[in-house]
């Protein structure tokens, strides 16, 4: 199931503004978000860093692929 339009818009807006808390909230709140879609949004926005193993680093956040769903964690 593709990501809803409102979730995608909110994620893009949070990435552009650098609002890490909103990104974390959006990804935790929405069950139907696919990791590959999130990765594509970060690539489209040219923000964050995509590691060779596929994880996304954005500020203090690390987004991992957990069985096709994004798993968001704060890096220390």
C-alpha positions as CSV (number, residue, x, y, z in Angstrom):
1,X,0.0,0.0,0.0
2,X,1.5,3.3,-1.0
3,X,2.1,6.1,1.4
4,X,-0.8,8.6,1.8
5,X,-0.5,12.0,0.2
6,X,-0.7,13.8,3.5
7,X,2.1,11.7,5.1
8,X,4.3,12.2,2.1
9,X,3.7,16.0,2.1
10,X,4.3,16.2,5.8
11,X,7.5,14.2,5.5
12,X,8.9,16.3,2.7
13,X,8.0,19.5,4.6
14,X,9.7,18.2,7.8
15,X,12.8,17.2,5.8
16,X,13.0,20.6,4.1
17,X,12.6,22.5,7.4
18,X,15.0,20.2,9.4
19,X,12.3,19.2,11.9
20,X,13.6,15.9,13.2
21,X,10.9,15.5,15.8
22,X,8.2,15.7,13.2
23,X,9.9,13.2,11.0
24,X,10.2,10.8,13.9
25,X,6.5,11.3,14.8
26,X,5.3,10.8,11.3
27,X,7.2,7.6,10.8
28,X,6.1,6.2,14.2
29,X,2.5,7.2,13.8
30,X,1.9,5.7,10.3
31,X,1.8,2.0,10.0
32,X,1.6,1.9,6.3
33,X,4.8,3.6,5.4
34,X,7.2,1.6,3.3
35,X,11.0,2.0,3.9
36,X,11.8,2.2,0.2
37,X,9.3,5.1,-0.2
38,X,10.9,7.0,2.7
39,X,14.4,6.4,1.2
40,X,13.2,7.7,-2.2
41,X,11.8,10.9,-0.6
42,X,15.2,11.5,1.1
43,X,16.9,10.9,-2.2
44,X,14.5,13.3,-4.0
45,X,15.0,16.0,-1.4
46,X,18.8,15.4,-1.4
47,X,18.9,15.6,2.4
48,X,20.4,13.2,4.8
49,X,23.0,10.5,4.1
50,X,22.2,7.1,2.8
51,X,24.6,4.5,4.0
52,X,25.9,1.7,1.8
53,X,23.9,-0.8,3.9
54,X,20.8,1.2,3.2
55,X,20.2,3.1,6.5
56,X,19.4,6.8,6.3
57,X,21.1,9.3,8.6
58,X,19.5,12.7,9.0
59,X,20.8,14.9,11.8
60,X,20.4,12.9,15.0
61,X,18.1,10.4,13.4
62,X,18.9,7.0,12.0
63,X,16.2,5.3,9.9
64,X,16.7,1.6,9.4
65,X,14.9,-1.0,7.2
66,X,13.0,-3.3,9.6
67,X,11.2,-5.9,7.4
68,X,10.2,-3.2,4.9
69,X,9.1,-0.7,7.5
70,X,11.2,2.3,8.7
71,X,12.6,2.0,12.2
72,X,13.5,5.4,13.5
73,X,16.1,5.9,16.3
74,X,18.0,8.7,17.8
75,X,21.8,8.5,17.5
76,X,23.7,9.3,20.6
